[in-house]
Amino acid sequence: MSNNNSSDKPWGGRFTEATDAFVERFTASVDFDRRFYRHDIQGSIAHATMLAECGVLTGEEKQQIIDGLTAIREDIETGNFNWSVSLEDVHMNIEAELTKRIGITGKKLHTGRSRNDQVATDIRLYLRDAIDEIAAELTRLQQGLLDLAAREADTIMPGFTHLQSAQPVTFGHHLLAWFEMLQRDYERLLDCRKRVNRSPLGAAALAGTSYPIDRELTSKLLGFDAPTGNSLDSVSDRDFAIEFCSFAALLMTHLSRASEEIILWSSAQFNFIDLPDRFCTGSSIMPQKKNPDVPELVRGKTGRVNGHLVSLLTLMKSQPLAYNKDNQEDKEPLFDAVDTVRDCLRAFADMAPAMLPKRDKMRAAAIAGFSTATDLADYLVRKGIPFRDAHEIVGKAVGYGVQSSKDLSEMSLDELKQFSSDIENDVFDVLTLEGSVAARDHLGGTAPNQVRQAVERNRALLSAR
């Protein structure tokens, strides 16, 4: 007889010596996968219910298992559960405790399943819940943007290309651009959820099981749309987690772009907005500082989420079918991506609608950058001048404005006519900032009228969710 402790493992019958203490710690996942406890118990209750329906368990055994699992869940949630690294993961910890409490019946729970399909089920249940929470935060952020856009439909600011003043736009229109980015992210998230919401339970280790199980029943009990179609694929792929991280990377890229603009706008050089103090911090040495830490952190965390996407892609790229221990490494990147996205959305949903625009500063910046130059060119085209010639005429007028420190709208008619005799007094209708934005009165344009219509369309979109 060998002196070893291998028999205390659920799989220890084949082994003749105890697991090395370091290897035990190295291979354990319970420190992070215990966040699955609710989903693991939820899946086990469904599995036990199905086994009883199929005659593998008696009704009494099923109820013992359900009562035992329910009590364990309550103990975990109240902090009265002892997690053991020697039991490796959340699944074995819960199963061992169940057996300790209800005896041999607890050992029957694992009939017809494997940890492979068990963890694949848990991670899908977990991610489905996370997606629903993130979708709610996304909606809250979008609603806040719509409310702010409606209030600022008439507020004029410079629109930029190459971070140079280009054409005047309304602040409301700019905020709606953020909304559109987030709307595509929301659609990607819901599309991802469709592929997450498939049940791998019953695939067992890799080939299915010889027990008379009903995968349709467990799928229905767990709220999945349908069971997965192939047992090998069911336990081995994590493409749904990769897809979620792809969504997360795109969402964070959009939040990072918005963060960059908020950071610029709140600087003394732009001075377009004021961020409430609750979203900022100060300096330990410079008492005048008010730092936009929240958008800076969101911008920085984008790289973290991008890294998780690359991590999961790399994890899966060379794995043969079916399950491999590599897949233990899928959870920490996924967990952190979920936490990071949810926290960043929460911060943004609180912060973005609370921005206070400095309307006079925005307007002054729009005037200073010759942002109605294109409007003057369009005016000349309507007078019959070819666009390329009109472009050159306006370029010369802008050059004159730079030398004389005058915006186009500040020049007299005589000053403007030196560049083209076709310019008449009606030119000032298009050179004003209000005239410029009002002229873009078409679907997707920056005119205040269009901004208000877009807000109402998008409010209807959100209310239908």
SVG drawing of the C-alpha trace seen along z (x, -y; Angstrom):
<svg xmlns="http://www.w3.org/2000/svg" viewBox="-41 -98 47 100">
<polyline fill="none" stroke="black" stroke-width="0.4" points="0.0,0.0 1.3,-3.4 1.3,-6.2 -0.3,-9.1 -3.1,-11.6 -4.2,-11.2 -7.5,-9.6 -8.8,-12.9 -9.1,-14.1 -12.3,-13.4 -10.1,-11.9 -7.5,-10.3 -8.3,-6.6 -5.7,-6.3 -2.9,-8.0 -0.3,-6.5 1.2,-9.6 0.0,-12.9 0.1,-16.0 3.1,-18.2 2.2,-21.1 3.5,-23.7 1.7,-22.0 -1.5,-21.9 -1.3,-25.7 -0.1,-26.3 -3.0,-24.3 -5.8,-25.5 -8.3,-28.0 -10.6,-28.4 -9.1,-31.7 -10.7,-33.3 -13.3,-30.9 -15.3,-30.9 -17.1,-33.9 -19.0,-31.3 -20.6,-29.8 -24.1,-31.0 -23.9,-29.8 -22.4,-26.5 -25.1,-25.8 -27.8,-27.0 -26.4,-24.5 -26.2,-21.7 -29.8,-22.2 -30.9,-22.0 -28.8,-18.9 -30.2,-17.2 -33.8,-18.1 -33.1,-16.6 -31.6,-13.4 -34.7,-12.9 -37.0,-13.5 -34.9,-10.9 -35.1,-8.3 -31.4,-8.5 -32.1,-10.0 -35.1,-9.5 -37.3,-12.4 -36.1,-12.2 -32.4,-12.3 -33.1,-15.3 -34.7,-17.2 -31.8,-16.4 -29.4,-17.7 -31.4,-20.9 -31.8,-21.6 -28.1,-21.0 -27.0,-23.2 -29.4,-26.0 -28.0,-25.9 -24.4,-26.0 -25.3,-29.0 -26.6,-30.8 -23.5,-30.0 -21.2,-31.3 -23.2,-34.5 -23.0,-35.1 -19.3,-34.3 -19.7,-31.0 -18.0,-28.8 -14.5,-27.5 -12.8,-27.4 -10.0,-24.8 -7.2,-25.1 -6.6,-21.3 -10.1,-20.9 -8.8,-22.9 -11.9,-24.8 -15.3,-26.1 -17.0,-22.9 -15.1,-20.4 -15.4,-22.7 -19.2,-22.8 -19.5,-19.1 -17.3,-18.0 -19.3,-20.2 -22.5,-18.8 -21.3,-15.2 -20.2,-16.1 -23.7,-17.4 -26.0,-14.9 -23.8,-11.8 -23.6,-9.5 -26.4,-11.2 -24.1,-14.1 -21.7,-11.9 -24.6,-11.1 -24.9,-14.7 -22.0,-14.3 -23.6,-11.5 -23.8,-12.2 -21.6,-15.3 -17.9,-16.3 -16.2,-19.4 -15.5,-20.2 -19.2,-20.8 -19.8,-22.1 -17.3,-24.9 -18.4,-25.6 -22.0,-26.0 -20.9,-28.2 -18.9,-30.6 -21.8,-31.0 -24.3,-31.6 -21.9,-34.1 -21.2,-36.0 -24.9,-36.1 -25.6,-37.9 -22.7,-40.2 -23.8,-41.1 -27.3,-42.0 -25.7,-44.3 -23.4,-45.9 -26.3,-46.5 -28.2,-48.3 -25.2,-50.6 -24.8,-51.3 -28.4,-52.2 -28.1,-54.5 -25.1,-56.3 -26.9,-56.7 -30.0,-58.1 -27.8,-60.7 -26.2,-61.7 -29.6,-62.2 -30.7,-64.4 -27.6,-66.6 -27.8,-66.7 -31.4,-68.0 -30.4,-70.7 -27.4,-71.8 -29.0,-71.5 -28.4,-75.2 -24.9,-75.4 -22.3,-76.1 -18.8,-74.8 -16.0,-74.3 -16.0,-71.0 -12.5,-69.6 -10.5,-67.6 -6.8,-67.0 -7.7,-68.8 -7.8,-72.0 -11.0,-74.1 -13.0,-73.0 -16.7,-73.8 -19.1,-74.9 -21.3,-72.2 -23.6,-72.1 -22.5,-70.5 -25.7,-68.4 -24.7,-67.1 -21.2,-66.2 -22.8,-64.3 -25.0,-62.4 -21.9,-61.1 -20.9,-59.5 -24.4,-58.0 -24.1,-56.5 -20.8,-54.8 -22.3,-53.4 -25.4,-52.2 -23.3,-50.0 -21.5,-48.7 -24.9,-47.9 -25.9,-46.0 -22.6,-44.1 -23.2,-43.2 -26.7,-41.8 -25.4,-39.9 -22.7,-38.3 -25.3,-37.3 -27.1,-35.1 -24.0,-32.9 -23.3,-33.0 -26.8,-31.7 -26.3,-28.1 -26.2,-25.2 -23.1,-22.9 -24.4,-20.9 -24.6,-17.2 -21.6,-17.3 -19.8,-15.7 -16.0,-15.3 -15.9,-15.4 -18.1,-12.7 -21.4,-13.0 -22.7,-10.4 -24.2,-7.0 -26.8,-8.0 -30.3,-8.8 -30.2,-12.6 -32.4,-15.3 -30.2,-18.3 -33.3,-20.2 -34.7,-20.1 -31.5,-21.5 -31.2,-24.1 -34.8,-25.2 -34.4,-25.2 -31.3,-27.4 -32.9,-29.9 -30.7,-29.0 -32.0,-29.4 -30.9,-25.8 -28.3,-23.2 -25.0,-23.3 -24.8,-20.9 -21.5,-19.0 -20.0,-17.7 -16.4,-18.2 -16.9,-21.8 -19.1,-22.4 -16.4,-21.8 -13.4,-23.2 -14.1,-26.5 -14.1,-29.9 -14.9,-31.9 -17.9,-33.4 -15.6,-34.9 -13.3,-36.2 -16.3,-37.7 -17.3,-39.5 -13.7,-40.8 -13.8,-42.0 -17.0,-44.0 -15.3,-45.2 -12.2,-46.4 -14.3,-48.4 -16.5,-49.9 -13.4,-50.9 -11.9,-52.4 -15.0,-54.6 -15.0,-55.5 -11.3,-56.4 -11.9,-58.7 -14.7,-60.5 -12.4,-60.6 -9.7,-62.3 -12.1,-65.0 -13.4,-65.5 -9.8,-65.9 -9.0,-68.4 -12.2,-70.3 -11.6,-70.6 -8.1,-72.0 -7.3,-75.7 -6.3,-75.8 -9.7,-74.7 -11.9,-75.6 -15.0,-74.3 -16.5,-72.4 -16.4,-72.2 -16.3,-68.8 -18.0,-68.6 -15.5,-68.3 -16.7,-64.8 -15.1,-63.4 -11.8,-65.1 -8.8,-65.1 -6.2,-67.7 -2.4,-67.8 -0.3,-67.2 2.0,-70.0 0.1,-72.4 -3.0,-73.8 -4.6,-75.2 -4.9,-71.8 -8.2,-70.1 -7.3,-66.9 -9.8,-64.9 -8.8,-61.6 -12.0,-59.7 -11.7,-60.1 -7.9,-59.6 -8.4,-56.3 -11.0,-55.2 -8.5,-56.1 -5.8,-54.1 -7.9,-51.1 -8.6,-50.7 -5.1,-49.1 -5.9,-46.7 -9.0,-45.4 -7.3,-45.3 -4.7,-43.1 -7.4,-40.7 -8.6,-40.2 -5.2,-39.4 -4.7,-37.1 -7.7,-35.0 -7.0,-34.9 -3.5,-33.6 -4.8,-31.2 -7.1,-29.5 -4.9,-29.7 -3.2,-26.3 -5.4,-24.1 -6.4,-20.7 -9.9,-19.3 -11.2,-18.9 -10.7,-20.4 -7.2,-21.4 -6.0,-22.8 -5.0,-25.9 -8.6,-27.0 -8.2,-27.6 -6.5,-30.8 -9.7,-32.1 -11.3,-33.3 -9.1,-36.0 -8.9,-38.0 -12.6,-37.6 -13.4,-38.5 -11.3,-41.6 -12.7,-42.7 -16.2,-42.4 -15.3,-44.3 -13.4,-47.0 -16.1,-47.6 -18.9,-47.7 -17.0,-50.2 -16.0,-52.4 -19.6,-52.6 -20.8,-53.3 -18.3,-56.2 -19.2,-57.6 -22.9,-57.3 -22.6,-59.4 -20.0,-61.8 -21.0,-62.6 -24.4,-64.0 -23.0,-66.1 -20.6,-68.1 -21.3,-71.8 -20.6,-73.4 -19.1,-76.9 -21.2,-78.1 -19.4,-81.5 -16.0,-79.8 -17.2,-77.3 -18.7,-80.0 -15.6,-82.2 -13.5,-79.2 -15.8,-78.6 -15.5,-82.2 -11.7,-82.3 -11.0,-79.4 -12.5,-80.7 -15.0,-77.8 -17.5,-79.3 -14.9,-79.3 -16.6,-76.3 -19.9,-78.2 -18.4,-81.1 -17.1,-78.7 -20.6,-77.1 -22.1,-80.6 -19.8,-81.3 -20.7,-78.0 -24.3,-78.9 -23.3,-82.2 -22.0,-80.0 -18.3,-79.9 -16.7,-76.5 -15.9,-75.0 -12.1,-74.9 -12.1,-78.6 -14.3,-79.3 -11.9,-77.3 -9.0,-79.5 -11.0,-82.7 -11.9,-81.8 -8.3,-80.7 -7.1,-84.2 -9.8,-85.7 -8.8,-83.6 -5.2,-84.6 -6.3,-88.3 -8.2,-87.5 -5.1,-86.0 -3.1,-89.1 -5.8,-91.5 -6.9,-89.4 -10.5,-89.4 -12.9,-86.5 -14.8,-86.3 -18.0,-87.4 -16.2,-90.5 -15.0,-91.7 -16.9,-94.5 -18.6,-93.8 -16.0,-95.9 -13.2,-93.8 -14.9,-90.6 -15.6,-92.0 -11.9,-92.5 -11.7,-88.7 -14.8,-88.3 -17.2,-90.8 -19.9,-88.1 -20.1,-88.6 -23.1,-90.6 -24.7,-91.7 -26.5,-88.4 -23.2,-86.7 -23.5,-87.6 -26.5,-85.2 -24.1,-82.3 -21.1,-83.7 -22.7,-83.7 -22.3,-80.6 -26.0,-80.2 -26.5,-80.4 -23.8,-77.9 -25.2,-75.2 -28.8,-75.9 -28.0,-75.3 -27.1,-71.7 -30.7,-70.8 -30.8,-67.2 -30.8,-63.7 -27.6,-63.4 -26.8,-67.1 -25.7,-69.5 -28.7,-71.8 -30.5,-72.3 -33.7,-71.1 -32.0,-67.9 -30.4,-67.4 -33.8,-67.5 -35.3,-65.1 -32.4,-62.7 -32.8,-62.9 -36.5,-61.9 -35.7,-59.1 -33.1,-57.7 -35.3,-58.1 -37.8,-55.9 -35.1,-53.4 -34.1,-53.2 -37.6,-52.9 -38.2,-49.9 -35.4,-47.9"/>
</svg>
